Amino acid sequence: MTSIEVWNQGRFKRVQDQFQQGSLPHAILLMGPEGIGRENFAQSLAEWLLCLNRQDEACGECKSCFLFEAGHHPDYHLLDIEQDKTQISVGQVRELITAMQESSHQGGWKVANITNVQAMNASSFNALLKTLEEPQDNTLLILQTSQLQGVPLTIRSRAQLLSLSVDGSEEVKAWLIERQGNMTQALEAAINLFPQAPYKAEDFGVNGDTLKYAEFIVQINDLVAGKGSPIEMAQFWHEELADAVFWMQLMVRDILLLQQANKEADLLFMQQKQELEGLAKAINGQGWLLLLEKINELQRLIKQKSPVNLMASWQSLLIFVTQIASKYKPLD
């Protein structure tokens, strides 16, 4: 059983109070960015609701908690995108509806936890809508999403919206110090990068992503100087494509700061200042802004788990870097 993160505790308590007052909705649309603890919130809420001795947290010792911990609680149903798929199918939703219509195996509540609800197709949403319109007693549907715009209004209007957010960096710093023992320069930088995603900040600052970013910047410099191959670079980073696209976004942000405002103090990656200055001198602002548009588009496709060939798009993006390097040189 995982404890609720400090920045999510107030909202968790609010849902518990609704339950105690008999006003818990039949569906909660849980919105929050990746890395804020949304998955843990949903799972902890389900475990608490199913617990036979629930207090402030699930007891962790009753039969229901043992079943939940073992991963096969008969009244808990987790639904996500299947491996090698890009959408939640209508068949998955129909199976879930059938399971939720059965009597509770433990004589208590039944909980469905649907992650990435925005990945449903139209047929899946329509099937889910019927369940939302005619909810069973003592059932809760937790619909997780990182982007509200991907959820139809018909679904949103039948669920209580609960938005997770981090209200201040100090509680995140205290959380990281408790987990890591101290606050490093890398973690400080990561908190600034991911103010609403503490888990991403931890991963970036602890697991070597700052070193990978440094290597990434060197390779981009080589591309711009005509020394590297965009195809080879795309292959080198293909297993970390989402991270690499994000790093490129941060890189352009720092370059534009240097070009437009010369705000060195605001650079996210001061340690790569020399490489960033070189890139700022090699391509003008118009070129970087054009690249940023393509970066944002690829990032959107990645977040939406688009069925398009992301690797081909990634290769095209790096090829575009070499093109703007020759077409958008700064005026002397």
N, C-alpha and C positions, 0 to 999 in steps of 0.2 A: 504494500500500500504506500503510495507516494503522497507526501503532504502537499497541500496547495501552496503555490508560491506567494510570497508576501503581498505582491502587487495585485493578486487575484483574490485575496482572502475576503475583502469587503463584498465583492460581487457574489462569491460563493455563499457567504452568510445570508445575503439577500434572498437567494433562491431557497435556502434552508428555512428562512422565516416564512416564505410563501407557503412552503409545504406544511409547516406547523400550523399556519393559519387557515389551511384548507383552500388556498387560492393558487396552488401550483398549476400553471398552464399545462395543457396536454402536449404542447410542442414548444421548444426553445430553439431559436435561431442564434447559434453561438458564433459570433463573428470576432475575428482577431487575426493578426498577421502570423505567418509562420515564425516560430521561435518565441512566442509570448507565453506558451504553456497551455494553449487551447485544448490540445489532445488530452493532457493530464487533467484539465478542468472537467472535460466531458466524462472521462473514465472515472474520476474520483466521485463525481456527482452520481453516476450510475451505481457505483459500488456502495455509496452511502445510502442511496434510496433502496437498494436491495438488501442492505444489512438488516439482520433480525434484532440487533441491539444498538441501533444507531444513536450516537450522541453528537458531539461536534464533528466527529469523523466516523467512518466505518470502524467497527470494533476490531476487525481483522482476525477474530477468533470463532465466529459462529459458522454454521454450516454454509450459509450463503457466501460469506467472505472467503471460505476455503475453496468453494466452487469457482468464485470469481477469480481468485488468485491462480487457480489451476488452469484457467482459460476456457472452461466449458460450463459456465453457468447457464442453465436451460432457459432462464428468463431474461438473459442479456444477449442482444443481437448487434454485432458490429458489422457495418456495411461500408465497403470502400471500393475503389477501382480495382478490378482484378488485374493480376500480373499480365503484362504485354497488351493491356487495353488502355484506352484513353477516356472512356466514359463508363458511368454506372448504368448498366443495362436495365430495361424494363423487366426482364426475367428476374434479376436480382431483387428488384423492388417488390415484385409479386410474391416471391418466396418470403421476403421479410413480412409483408402484409399477412400472409397465411399464418406465419409463426406468431405474430402479434395478436391474432384473433383467437388463438388457442387459450385455454385456461392456464393461469399461472401454475407452474410446477411446484413452486415453493409456497403457494398460497398468499403471495404478496403482490408486489408491483412487477411490471414488465417494462424493460427499457430498450429502446433502439437507439443506437449511436451511429449516425450516418456522417462519415467524414467526407470532405470535398463535395458537398451537396451541389455545388455549382457545376460539377462534372456530369450531372444527369442530362439526358436528352429530353426532347419534348414528351415522348411516350412515358419515360420514367417519371417526369414531373406530374403528368396526368394521373398515373397510377398512385403516386404518393398523395395527390390532392384528395382522392376519395377517402383515404385514411384520415387526413387532417379534417375533412368535413364531418366525418362520423367516427370520432375517437372512441376507443374502448375505455371503460372505467379502469382506473389505477394503471394507466400506461403513460409513458413519457417518451416522446421522440426528441432526440437531440440532433439538430441539423447544424453541422459545422461548415463554416466557409471563411475564406480569407478575402473574398471580394463580393460584396453585396449585390453589385450590378449583374452578377451571373445567376442570381436567384429570381425567378419570376415574381411579380407582384402578387399573384394568386397564392403563392406559397408564403411569401413574407407576411401577407395580411392575416394568415391563419396561425402564425407563430409569434411568440414573444421575443423580440429582439434583445439580445444581451451582448453588448460590445465590450471586449476586453481591451484594456489599455494600461500603459505604465504612466503613472502620474508624476514621477520624479526619478532622477538618476541615483539619488542617495540610497534608496532602498535596494536598487539593483547592485550598487557597489558593495553594500553590506552583504548581500546574498552571494556575490562572487567571492568576496573575501572569506566568507564562511566555507565556501566550497573549495576554493583554491589556496587559501592560507594567506595570500597577500594580493595587493593590487599592483600589477605590472604596467609598464608603459604601453605594452601591446593591448592589455585589457582596457586601459583608459581610452585609447584610440578606438577600440572596438565598440565601446559604449556610445561614443559619438556617432559611429557608423550605423549602429542598430539600436537607437533609443527606445524602440517599441518591440524589440526582439532580443531579450536578454540571453536566451539560449544560443542564438546566432552569435551574439557578442562573445559569449564564452568560447564557442567553437572557433571563432576567428582568432581570438586572442591567445588561446591555449594550444590549439592543435596545429599550429604552424602555418596558418593561412597567410600571415603577414610575410613569411619567407616566400611562400608561393607567389604572392602578389609582386614581390621584388623581382622574382625571376620572370614573371609575366611582363613587367614593364621593360626589362632588358630585351625580351624577345620582340616586343612592339617596336622598340627603338631600332632593332635590326631590320624589321620589315620596312619601316619608314626610310631607312638608309639604303635599302635595296640589297641587304645582306642575307635576308631570310626568306623562307618559302612559306606563303600563307597556308598552303595545303599541309605542309609538314607541321606547322604550328597548330593548325586546327586538329590534326590527329593527336598531337602531343597533349592537348587539353580536352579531348573529346569526352573523357570520363568525368570531367569536372566542368562541363560546358556551362551550366547555370552559374557557377561561381565565377568562371572566367568572364562571362558577359557582364556580371555585376562589377567585377574588378575594372573592366573597361569603362563602365559607366562612371565609376569613381575617378578613374584616371582622367577622363574628359572633363569632369567637374573641376579637378585641380588645375588642369591645363587652362581652362577658361578663366579661372581665378587669376592665374599668373598673367594671362594675356590682357584681360579686360580691366582688372583692378590692381594687379600686382600685389595681391594680398597674401604674401608668403606665410604670415602668421596663421592664416585660416586653412592651410593645406592639411588634408587628412593624413597624408603620408610624407611628412617632412624628411624622412630618411631617404626618400627617392627624389628629393628636390632637384638634384643635378640632372637626372634622366628626364624628369618632367619639364624642366627648363629647355632641354634639348628638343623635346617634342613640340613645345610651345613655339620655338623658333623655326621649326621645320615646316609646319602647316599653319595656315592662317585660321582665324576664328570661324569663317564661313565653312571651311572644310570640316572642322571639329563639330560644328553644329549639325551639318549634314550627317556625319557619322553618328552623332547622338540620336538622331531620328531613327536610324537603322538599328541601333542598340536597343532603343526603347521598344521597337516593334518585335525584335527577336525575344526580348525579355517577356513581352506580353504573351507570345506564343508558348514560351516555356511555362509560364504560370498557369496558362489555360490547358496545359497538357495537349497542345494541338497535335493532330495526326500528321501534320506536314513533316517533311524530312528536315529535322532540326540540324543535323550534321551538315547538310547541303547549305542551309541558311547561314550556319556558322562559318563555313568556308567562304561563302560569298561576302560575309562581313569583313573577314580578314583580307580578302582580295581588294575590297573597297578601300581599306586602309592604304594599300600600296597605290591605288589610283589617286586618292586625294593627296598623297605625298608628292605626286608629280603635277597635279592640276591646281593645287591650292597653296602654292608657296607664298610666304609673306613677301610684301614689297620691300625692297631694300631702302 
